[in-house]
């Protein structure tokens, strides 16, 4: 999930992200977050969500984190 264009997330938005993450986990799907600005990174740290979500600086690193199959599929 590329958050480059997201400047702010309120408590409702955080709750929705957690619900989405939980739903995806139950289905065996991985969710990676990329391009968090300083404000969002601080919010995730304060709330402890940086320990829940896989957060990467850019899409390339996030794709690599899926493993070799994802890298080949994305090529």
Secondary structure as the mmCIF struct_conf table of DSSP 4:
data_model
#
loop_
_struct_conf.conf_type_id
_struct_conf.id
_struct_conf.beg_label_comp_id
_struct_conf.beg_label_asym_id
_struct_conf.beg_label_seq_id
_struct_conf.end_label_comp_id
_struct_conf.end_label_asym_id
_struct_conf.end_label_seq_id
STRN STRN1 UNK A 2 UNK A 2
TURN_TY1_P TURN_TY1_P1 UNK A 4 UNK A 5
HELX_RH_AL_P HELX_RH_AL_P1 UNK A 11 UNK A 26
TURN_TY1_P TURN_TY1_P2 UNK A 27 UNK A 28
STRN STRN2 UNK A 32 UNK A 34
HELX_RH_AL_P HELX_RH_AL_P2 UNK A 38 UNK A 47
TURN_TY1_P TURN_TY1_P3 UNK A 48 UNK A 48
HELX_RH_3T_P HELX_RH_3T_P1 UNK A 49 UNK A 51
TURN_TY1_P TURN_TY1_P4 UNK A 52 UNK A 52
BEND BEND1 UNK A 53 UNK A 53
STRN STRN3 UNK A 54 UNK A 56
BEND BEND2 UNK A 57 UNK A 58
HELX_RH_AL_P HELX_RH_AL_P3 UNK A 59 UNK A 65
TURN_TY1_P TURN_TY1_P5 UNK A 66 UNK A 66
HELX_RH_AL_P HELX_RH_AL_P4 UNK A 68 UNK A 74
#
